[in-house]
Amino acid sequence: MKISTKGRYALRVMLELALYNTGEPVALKDVAERQGLSEKYLEQIISLLNRGGLVRSVRGAKGGYALVGKPEDYTVGKILRVTEGDLSVVECLSDGAPPCDRYDNCVTIRVWEKLNEAISSVIDNTTLADLLEWQAEMGNQYII
């Protein structure tokens, strides 16, 4: 499994929204400028986050995007699954995958299951609040 730029940038966007969570929406243009990313690409990503119910959009001159919940409500896993889809390391462990004919005789499946569990343990137990805390520990040097 490799996290694409879509997933990595989604985390950056969500962290920006958490950082600038003042009650006012954050303009995507500002996020793009601060992060040095394409606004057009971020529009595609924010659309996924919006459809996934993670952010809300506000229209108008002072419009933009804001988190729906608090930073501690968002896990890295939730964000990545909205943007990346299934995060299984092998197809046979993917949600909705047809049963594998070799499952009962497959020794390597244990490795893939353990790897999936390890990845899920990290991403499902790390929140935006954790990322904000880690950033503060770094002295506000914001680079992902």
N, C-alpha and C positions, 0 to 999 in steps of 0.2 A: 504494500500500500504506500502510495506517495501522495501527500497532500499537495494539491495544485495551488496556483496563485490565487484562484478563486477562494479557496478555504483560508489561506494565509491572509489575504487582504480582508476577508470578512472578519477575521479576528481583529485586525487593525482598525477597521471601521467601528466595530462594536466597542473596542477599547477607547477609541476617540469619543464615542457617544457617552460612554461611562465617565470619561475624564471631564468632559464639558457638560455634565448633567446638571444644569442650573435651573431646569424647569422650562427653558427656552429651547426650541428645536435647533439643531446644528445643521448648517448648510453643507450639502455634499461638496460644494465647490471649496469650502474651507478645509474640509477633511482631505480632499485631493491635494490641495496646495501644501498643507502641513506634512502630508505623508509622501509627497512627490509621486503621486499616482495619477493615472488617467481618470478624469471625471466620467468619461463615457463608460469605462470598464466598471467603475464603482457604481454607476447607475444600474448596471446589470446585477451586480452583487446585492445592492440594497433592495432591489426588487425581490430577490429571493428571500432576503431577511424579512421583508415586509409581508410577503405571502406566507412565510413560516410563522408569522405572529410574534417575531422577536423585536421588531421596531414598528413605530407608527409614523406616518407621514403627516406633515402639516403644510397645507398649500398657502400660497400668498407671498408677498414681498419679504416677510420675515419668516418664511417657511423653512422647512428642512426635515430632519428626522430626529427622533428621540427613542430611547429605550422604552419598552412597554412596562418593564418591571425594574427591580433593583439589581445592581451588578451581581449580588450574591445569588440571584435567581437564574443566572445564565451560566451553564457549564460550557467548557470548550467543546465537549462532545456534542452538545445540542447545536451549537453554532456550526460545527463542521458537518454534522449530518444534514442540516438544512441546505448547506451549500455544496457538499460533496456527495451526499447520498450515503449509501451503505459503506461502512469503513472496514469491512472484513478483509483479512489479508489474503484469503483464497476464496474462489468462487463457491466452492461447495459449502462454505459456512455463511454465505450471504443470505440475508432475509429473503424468503420466497424462492430460494434456489431449489431445483428439483433434487430429490434424494440421490446421493451418490451411490452407485452400484458397489463401489469398493469400500464404503465407510466401515463396515464390520471387519474388514481385513486390512485396513490402512493404518500402519504404525505411525506414519507421519502426521496423521490428523491430530494427535496429541500435541505436537509442536505448534500447529496452527491454532488450536484451541487455546493453548497457554498464551501464545502471542496475542491473540484477540483479547483475552482476559486482561493481560498486562496493559495493553493499549487502552482498553475501556476503563480500567481502573484509574489510569492517569487522567484521561480526558474527561471522564465523568465525575471526577472529584476535584477538578480544578475549575474555579469560577472566574468571572471577570473581576470580582472583588479581590481574588488572589493576585491576578495580574496587576491590578492597581496597586496593591500592597508591594509587590515585587518591584514595580516601577519606582515607587517612593523610596524603597531601599537603595535603588540604583542612583538616587539623586536626580530623578526626573529626566534621565537620558532615555528618550523614547525611540527605540529602534527594535523592530521585530524582523 
